[in-house]
Amino acid sequence: MEKLKSKLPKYGWEVVEYGSDSSRNKNLSLTADNGTKKFSVKITYQAKDNPSNLSFFVVSGCYQVPDGQKIEQF
């Protein structure tokens, strides 16, 4: 997580939040935004899980649908 925190800014990401989350396990969490590409990511390191793991939540920017087209919803 420290490597992500230090290296993401070199690739256009701004780390906007870093530290323990509010869960009982106090998982380490990082949130970063990429203004150029209109993406945001939240990465959580769950060290107390067996095996430990990383969770990723990615959000993309909102775009306008071109005239005459429809969004396919799932």
Secondary structure, DSSP 8 states (H G I E B T S, - for coil): -HHHHHHGGGGT-EEEEEEE-SSTT--EEEEEEETTTTEEEEEEEETTSSS-EEEEEEEE------TT------
